[in-house]
Amino acid sequence: MRITDLLKKDAIALGVSLSTKDEAIGKLIALHEAAGNLNDPAAYRDAILAREAQGSTAIGEGIAVPHAKSDSVKIPGLAAVTVPGGVDYDAPDGKPSDILFMIAATLDGDLHLEILSRLMTMLMDFDFTNKLRNAHTPEDFLAVIDAAEAEKYPEEPKAEVKPDAGYRILAVTACPTGIAHTYMAAEALQKAADEMGVAIKVETAGSGGTKNALTKTEIAAADAIILAIDRGVEMARFDGKKVLKTAVSNGIHKPKELLEKALSGDLPVYHAAEGDKQEASSDEKESFGRRIYKHMMNGVSHMLPFVVGGGVLIALGFLIDTILGNATVGGEANGAFGFTSFAASIPFWLGKVAFGMMLPILSGFIAHSIADRPGLLPGVLGGLIAANGYTFKSMFEAKNLVGDGNAVSGFLGALFAGFLAGIVVNLLKKVFAWMPKAMDGIKPVFLYPLFGAFITGSLMCLINPAIGALNNALNNGLTTLGNSTSGIVLCIVLAGMMAIDMGGPFNKVAYVFGTAAIASGNTWIMAAVMIGGMVPPIAIALATTINKNKWTTEERKSGPVNYLMGLCFITEGAIPYAASDPLRVIPSCVIGSAVAGAISFLFGCACPAPHGGVFTFAVVDNPLGYIVALLAGSVVGALMLLLLKKDRTKA
């Protein structure tokens, strides 16, 4: 989907005369209504005003992007106005806003995040915004957007590369969450290939699915394949091709080196029939720890939609019950908080179902990463056993599928089950290697899953009580921490970890820990984790706004985008700044995030939703304290950054 798919001619008004911010909001909402995007304009206006109350959505340089995610939105869409002379929209630079886009997003899905990020990046191009200001008709306005988006975000290969000639190099990029690093690596490889005059096609395995997929014909004709991945992708299609496998971060930082190595032809040939032989497809020897991390992140990346979707639905149930006056102190009084009313129980129970699937999905796709598709069934089964506390004793005593509450091994058990299932299936591949080649078709769909499920399930029923005891001890310890001064240390550490590598291993470990804590009821941990991830982009945006002399022209132009990236809990917006000056940017962000995490704990903030940034503040315990924590951490990070950074010569 492109920006122009969301912006209709009826939702564009050019050369409008507006006197106040309230008039501007009213005009944009009227355009949304005219385009058929809203089912309740009054409710949508309330959502917009609630968002503006948290801070102006004007970002400076004449741009404002008010937005809201609400059930009053019938169809996701955009509305736009240009205002000669501008209107005072409380911009951070004090300048009037003369180009305003309003984003209307539905509650389901994160479409607004992708479009918001894409639109904001384009609006930082002065040439682009000047063309928008000079557009005379809605058709001209749309044409400017379409041309700029097609150039910056091409959905098809560039015209100068002829499909008949094929591509010398093919690439696949995939990071654990498929949000930022995936596309950054793809862009870096494409840019480097263009500079070198090399025909390349890059497939992105992102959170929204595979884009620009490689075809059989293209794979057959290519000289080499570059895999810049931190999670599993389908490998069998590359059988017999020269494959260079590396981390996604190398795709971002070393694209020319990867291309030169791929072009040299000095690469091993990958053979799918030989399983996952790392030496056959890797540009460097992966350590044992990195392999463990990669397999775990493959499970986490597939688990995240269940965690986020399920968590937000549960939080919505809590919110509805709170609005209806049914909330009790922590929900402990009657044990029914979230489903005391019909309206609350629907999203609450649906969220519970989705949330309940996260552990089987986690373990299933860890096993899938290790042993490919034959590992999926044993892995999912092992995760199900871990989540429900099934043991041999509970089976024989209850005579049905009733687990032992003390043997629920939770997140730890699901991790163990995933790796166990993957190892078991790989061992089975060796055990059945003696069978004739005619049986190759039946082994992966029958023998491996059958025996793998039996062995993994039996071992998990045997081991579950021990891991369950460890899991219970950990949960009890976390609950105790939440009621003691030791909890502040945990919040400081986890919030700081979110800023160390901004989407990398430290960030993901902290995030996974936070989501696992939600399942155990320790939602105060998720509050610290989320706010720790929101601070770095906002701190950088503040620093670029306060003192422009410490940044390059490009950094100054991109700075305001990070306000929105941070508010939407997209920590990756800080990566370009951290990459260019890690010794100053990373410590500043870590300290700012740690301060925010500490204040969040001290104010007793808790967040039952695992993602969403400002869109989840309505369900946070003590939202005012949470906002104070976010502001304090961002200001501390920005001030420290300005103290450490040196002035740059103006570009």
N, C-alpha and C positions, 0 to 999 in steps of 0.2 A: 504494500500500500504506500502511496506517495502523498505528499502534502496536498497536491491538487485534487486528490480523490476525496479529501475531507473539506475542501473549500469550494463552495458553490458560488456562482455569479450573484445569486440573490443575497448572499451573506457578505457582500463587499460594498462598501460605500466610500467613495473617494472625494476629497475636498470638502469634508464635512466641517461645519462650524460648531464647535463645542466649547462651553465656558468652564465647566467643572468636571472633576473626576466622576461624580455621580451621574452627570449627563452622559459621559463617555460609556460608563457601564450600562446605562439604560439603552443607549443606541446599539451597542454590541449585542445585548440580549435580544433586542427587537429584531436584529438581523438573523440571529440564531432561530428565533421563532418563525420568521418569514421563510427560512430555509427548511423548516420542518424538523429541526434537531431536538426540540424540547417538547415534553409532555406536560410540564408544569413550570412556566417561566418565573412565577413568584418564588417557588422553592429553589430554582436554580439561582435566582438573584440572591437569596439568603446564603446559598453555598459560596457564591462569589464574594459576598461581603464578609462572610466568616473567614475566608482565605485572606482577604485584604486586611482584616483585623490583626492577622498574625504578622503582617509586614507587607509593604507595597510590592506589587509584582512588576513595577517599573524597574528596568535594569540600567537605565542611563543611555546616553548617546541618542536620545529621542525615541527609544523603544520601550514599549510596555506589553507584557503578555499575561493579562489576567487569565486565570484558569480555575476550574473546579471539577471534582469527580463526584457525581451525584446520581441518585436514582431518578431525578427529575429529567435526566438526559435520555431521550429516546434513541437518537442516533449520534455516535461520536462525530464531532465536526469542528470546524473553525469559522470564525467571523473576523473580518478585518475592516479597519477604517484608516484613512489618512486625514490628518487635521492640519491644514496650513497654519503656521504660527504655533501649533501645539497646544496642549492642555496640561495644566499642573497635575501630575499623577504621583506626586511625592517620590520622584526619582532620587536615587542616592547622590547623583551629581548635581541635583538642583535644577536640571534643564527640563523644559517642557517636553512632553512626549507627543510626537506627530505621526508615528506609525504604531497602531495598536492591533494586536491579534488576541482574540479570546478563544481559548480551548475548552470545549465541552466534552467531558469524558464520562463514560458509563462506569458503574461500580465494578463490573466484571472485566478482568483483563487489565493489562498495563500498556494499552495502546498509547495513552497520553504521554507516557514516559519516552517512548521511542520518537513520537512526532515532536514532542517538546524539545528533546535533545537535538534532533535534526534541524528543526526550525531555528532554535537558538544559535546553533553553530553558523547557519547561513546568515542570520541577522547581524553577526559580528563582522561581516564583510561590508565595508562602507560603500563600495561600488554597487553591491546588490541593493542596499537600502536606498541609495540615491535613485536607482532605477525604479524602485517601488514608489518613491515620492513623486517621480515624474510621470508615472503611468496616468493616462487620461481616461481609460475605460476599464471596467472589470476584466475584459478580455486581455487587455495589455498587462494588467496586474498579474493575472494567472499565467500569462506567457512568460513573464519575468521569473516567476517562481519556478515554473516547469523547467525552463532552460537552466537555471542555476542548480536546481536539484538533480537534473539529469547529468550535469557535469560533475557535481560533487559526490553524488550517490548513484552511480550507474548500476542499473539492474541487469544489464546485458553486457557482453564483452564490447570493448571499444571498436568502433567501426573500422579502424585501420587494420585490425587483425582479421584476416579472412578465414572463416571456418574451414574452407576447403584445404587451406594450407596447414591447419591444425595448430596446436600449441606446443612449443618446444618443452615448456615446463608447466606442470600442473601442481597445484598446491591445495592443501586443506588446512584450515585454521579452526581450532576449538579450544576454548578455555572452560574451566569447571562450570561457570554459570552461564556462559554464552551471551554475555551482555556487552562487555567493553573490550577486553583483550582480543576476543575473536575477530572483531571488526578492525581494531587497530593494527593487528598483525596482517590482516588481508590488505589493508590500505598501504601499509609500509612495503609489502612485497610487490604490490601492483606498481607503486610509485618507483621503486628501485628498478623493476623490470622495464618500465617505460624509459627511464634514464639510460639503461643499458641496451635498449633496442631489442629486448627479448620478448617474444610472444608468450604470455602467461595467462592462465585462467585460475582463479582462486575460489574454491568452494568454502563457504562459511557454515559451520555447524553451530548455529546460535540458538538462543532460547526460543526464538520464534520458528524454529525448524531449519532445515537445510536450504540454503539459497545458492544459486549459481551451480547447481549440482553437476559433477563431472559425468560425462557419458562414456559408454563402453568404447565408442569410436575414438573419442579424444584420449582416453587412457591408453588404448592400443597404439596410437600414433605418437604419444609424448616420449621425449628423451628420458625424462626423470620425473619423479614425484617428490614434492617437499611436504612433509607432514609436521606443521607447527602446532602441536596439540598437547594438552595437559589432561586429556581424558580419552576414552576409547572411541574409535570410529570404525566403520566397516572396512576391514582390511582385505577380505578375500578378493575383492575386485582388482587389487594391485598385484595379484599373483604373477610372477615372472617379470615384473618391472623393477627398475633401479629406484630404490626408495631411500630418501634421507629423512630421518625422524628426529625431531628436536622439540625443545620446549617452546610454548607459544611466545614466551618473552623474547626468545631469540628471533622470532619472526618480526617482532617490533623493533628490536635494537640492532640486529645483525642481518638485515634482509639481503644486502649485497654479498656478504660472505656466504650465505646459504645458496644464493643463486649461482655464485662462482663455483661452489663445490658441486652443485647439481649439474652445471654445464661441463665440468671437467670430466664427467663420466666415471670418476673413480668412486663408485658406490657399489655396495653389495646388492644382489638381486634378492627380492623378497619372494619367499615360497610359502603360500598359504597352507599347503599341506603339512608343513613342518611346525604348525602352531605359532606361538608367539615368540619366536627366537629373536631376542632383542638385538643380537649382534648382526642380524641380517638386515636391519632397517634403521639403525640408529647412527647419528653422526657423532655420538659420544657415548662412552660407557656409562649407563645410568647406575647410580648407586642403589643399594637395596632400599634405603629410605625413600628415594625419589619414586621408585616403582610402587612402593606401598602407598605413597601420597597420591600418585596418579590413579591407581585403582580406586582408592577411597573417594577421590574427587569425581570419578565417573559416577559412583553411586550417589554422591551428594548432589551433582548437577541434575540428575533425574528425580531426586527426592524433592528438590526445592519447590517445584510447582505445587506439590501436595502440601508442603509445609506452609507456603505463602497463602495459597488459596484456602486451605482448610483453616489456618490460623486467623485469617481475616474474617471468614464466615463465623467462626466462633466468637471473635471480638464483636462482630455485628450483633450477634445474639445477646451478648452482655450489654451492648449499647442500647438496644431496643428495650431490654428489661429495665435498665437504669432510667431511660426516658419515661417509661410507664410507671416508675416508682416502685418497682419490685426488687430493687437491689437490697441485699443484706450485707452485713459487714464481712467482706471477703467472700460472700456466698456461703458462709459456713452455717448460718442459722438453720436453714432447712435443706441445704444441699441441693437446691433446685435452681440456683441463679443461672440464667441463660435460657431456661425453658419453663418459666412460670406463666408465660403467655403463649398463645398460638403463634403470634407474629414473631416472637423471639425464637421459638423452638425450631422453626423451619430452617433458618440459616445456621442455628446452633448445632442441630443434629447432622445437617449436611456437612458442616465443617468438621464435626467429630468423625464422620465416616471417612472424609478425605484425609484428615490428620492420622486416622488409624491405619492408613495404607502406607504411611511414609517409611516405616521400618522395613516392611517386606520389599518395597521398591529400592530402598538403600542397599540392602543386602543382595537383592537380585541383580542389580546393575554393577555392584562390586564384582560379583561372580562372573557376570557377563564380560566385564573388562579383562578378567584373568583368563577365562576359558571360552569366550565367545558365546554364541547363542545357547549351546548345550548347558551352560552354567546357569541360565536364567531360572529355570524351574527349581533346581536345588537351592539356589540362593533365596528366591522368594519364599520357599517353604521354610528355610532356616530362619528368615526374618519374622515370619508369621509365628513360629514356635517361640522365638525370643520375645515378641511383643505380647503374647498371651500367657506365657509361663507354663507351657505344656511340658509335662514330665511323664516318665513311665508310671510313676506312682499315681499321678492325677488321672491318667488314662484308665488304669485298672480299677481304681477306687470309684470314679464317677461313671465309668462305662460309656462316656461320651466326651465331646470336645469341651471340657471344662479345665481351665488352667489353674495352677497354684499361684495365688497372689504373691507369695514370698519368692517364687521362682521366676517372676517377670524380669528378664535380663535387659530389656529396653534397648537403648542406643548401643551400649557396649556389646550386648548379645548379638544385635543385628550386624555390627561391624565384624564380630568374630564369625558369625554364620556366613557372611559374604565371602570372606577370605577362605574359610573352611570349604565351602561349596566349590569355589574356583579351583582350589588345590586338588580336591577329590576328583573333579571332572578331568583335570589335566592328567592325573594319575590313571584314570580309567582309559584315557586315550592311549596311554602306553600299554596298559594291560590288554587292550583289544587290538593292538597293532598287528598281531599275528593273523588276524582274520583276512580272508581274500579281498582283493580290491572291489569285487562285485558287491561287497557288503558296505562299502563306504557311504552309500546313500542312506542306509538304515541306522548307522551308528549315531550320528548327531541328533536324529529326531526320535530315537527310541531307546537305544542301549545306554547312551551317556545320561540323558535325563532320568531314565528309570532307575538305574543303579545309583546315580548321583543323588537323587531325591531320597532313596531309601537309606543310604549311608549317612548323608548329611542330617536328615531328619532324626535318625536313631542317635547319632552322636550329640546333636543339640538337646534332645530329650534327656540324655545322660548328663550333659555338662550344664544345662540350664540352671539347676539349683545353685551351683557354685557362682556362676556369673550373676545370677539374680541376687545373691547375698551381697556381692560387691556393689551392684547397682543400687540396692537399697541403702547400703552404707553411704554411698556417694550422695544420694538424694537427701538422706537425713542430715548429712554434713552440710550440704548446700542450704537446707532449710534452717539449720542452726546458724550458719554464717549470716543469713538474712536477718537474724534477730540479734546480731552482735556487731561489734566494731570491726571484726575481721572481714565482714562483707564488703567494706569500703575498699579493702586491698584487692579483692577479687574484681570489683568493678573497675578500679583503676587499671589493673593489668589487662583485662579484656578490652576495655575501651581503647587503651593505648595500642593493643595488638591490631585493632581495626585500622590504625593509621600507619603501621610499620611498612606494609607493602601494598596497601590500598587495592585489594582484590586478589592478592597473592596468597601463599600458604598460611602466613600468620593470620591474615584477615579471615580466611576461610575457616581455620581452626576455631577462632573466636566466635565466628558466626554460627558454626555448627554446634558449638557448645551452648550458645544462647538458645538456639531452636530446640535442642534436646532438653534444656532446662524448662522451656515452656510446657513440654509434654509432662514434666514432673510437677508443674504448678509453680515453679520458681520464676515468675514473670519479671521480677525486678532485675534479673540478670540480662534478659533480652532488652530491657530499657537502656541499660548501660552499653550494651553491644551496639544497638541501633544509633544511639546518639554519638557513640565513638566513631561510627562510620559517616555520620552527617557532618561532623566538624571540619575535616580537612578541606573539602571543596569550598565551604563557606569562609573559612579562615583565609584561604588564598584569594577568594573574591574580595574580601574586605581589604586585604593588604594591597591588592592591585587598585582598589578604589581610593584608599587613603593616600598612598604615595606612588604616583605613576613613574617616578624617576628611577625606581629600582627594577624596572621590568622592560623587556624588549617590546617593540611595537606589537608583535604577534601576541605576546603574553597579555598585554594591556587589552587588546581587542577581545581575547578569549576569556578574560577574567570574569566579567559579569555572568557568563554562562554558568559558572560554578555556583552562583547563588541557587539557581534552580536545581542543578545536579545535586547539591548538598541537601536541599530541602526534600528532594525526592529519594534520598538515601542511595545515591549513586556515587560511592567513594571514588570510583575510577576517574572522575573528572579532575582529580588532583595529580594524576599520574604524569602528564607531560611536564608539569612544574617540578615534580620530585625527580624525574629523570634528568632534567637539565641542571639541577642544583641539589643533589640528594643530601649533602652534608648540612645544609641549612633548612631545607624544606621539611625533610622527614622528622628531625627532632622537634621542630616547631609544631608540626601536626600531631605528633605523638603526645606531647605535653598538653596541647589544647584538648585533645580527645580524652586524655586521662583526667584532666580537671573536670570536664563535662561528666564523665562517668562517676567521679566522686560526688559531685553535687547532685546528680540524679539519685544516687543511693541515699545521701543525707536527707533529701526531700521526700524519700519514700516513694519514688516513682516506680511504676510497674507497667509493662506493656504486653498484653496478651497476643498482639499481632506481630509476626516475624518480619514484616516488610511493609513499605509504604511511606516512610518518612512522615511529613506533616499530615498526610491523609489519615494517619492512625492516631493523631494527637487526641481526637475526640474520645478514644477508648483508653487512654493512658490514665493511670491513677495519679492525681495531682498534676494535671497538664500545665498549670501555671509554673510550677516548680521545674517541670521538664523544659519549658521554653527558656526559663532563667538559666538552666544548666547548659542548654544549647548556645545561648548568647554568650555566656561567660566563657565557655570553652573556645568558641570561635574568636572572641576578642583576644583571649590570652594567646592563642595560636597566631593570630594576625600580628599582634604587637611583638611577639618574640621573633617572628619572621622578618618584620621590618627592622628590628634591632640587628639581626644577623646579616641581612642582605646589604650589599654595597650598591651605591648608585651606579647606574649604567649610562654610557653615552647614548644619547637619543639616536635611534636608528632613523 
